[in-house]
Amino acid sequence: MKKIQELKKLKNKIKGLSIELDKNTTKLSDLDELDGVIKDFKEETDEKYEVDVNLDIAKGSLELKRIRKPYLTLVEKNTKNKIL
């Protein structure tokens, strides 16, 4: 049980993941397998972070990054213009 908790802490510390794809040998079916990797990365991500997914076909790479959500959210208050 202790090892599982340590593994979860380690996964939460990972801020990004980059996967290089070989352009010559990568098939369309291989790209379908990346959906599982993306899904697992999103499920393991804490509520404080959002996942940014970049798939660059020209370079042949997939980049997953955890980006910290802002602490404060801006709220716009609708008020009528008053003449003083």
N, C-alpha and C positions, 0 to 999 in steps of 0.2 A: 504494500500500500504506500509505503514511504517513497519507493522508486517512482510510482505513478505520479505522485504529487510533485516530485522533483522534475519529472519529464514535462508536466504541464507548466511549471514555472519556466522551464527552459524554452518551451514553445512560445510562451508569451513574450519572451525577451527578443525573439527573432523579429527584426523590423522589416526585412525584405527577403525576397527569393528571386533568383534569376536563373532561367533555364535556357541554355543554348540549344538550338535545333540545327541539325545537319540538313542543309538545303537539298543535297543530292539524295539522301535516303529517307527523308521524312515523307510519309504518306498522309493522306487526308484522314485515314483511320487513326493515325498517331495523334493528330490534333484533337480528336474526340476524347482521347485519354486525358488530355490537359484539363478538360472540364472537371474531372474528378479532383485534380490537384487544386484547382481554383476553388472549388466548393469546400474542400477540406480546410484550405487556408482561411476562407471566410468564416467557417464554423469555429475554428480555433481562435479567432480574433476576438479580443475583449470588446465590451460595449464602448469603451473610451476611444476606440480607433475605427477608422473606416479603411477599406481595402481599395487601392488603386491598381487596376489591371491594365498593363500595356503589352500588346502583342505587335511586334515589329516584324513584318513579313520580309522586308528587304534585308534586315540584319539576321533574321532567323532567331529571334529571341522572345521570350516571355518574361516579363518583369512584374512581380507582385510586391507592393509596398503597403505597409501599415502607416497611415497618416493619422496623427492625433487630431481628434475633433476639437474645435475651439471650446475654451472654458465658458465663455460668455456668448450668448446669441444676441444679435441686434434685433430690437423690436421697434417697429415703426408705429407711432401713435398718430392716428388720424384726428387732426384738429382743424377747426375752421379758422380761416385767416381773420384775425381781429385787427381793426384799425385803432391805434391808440392815440 
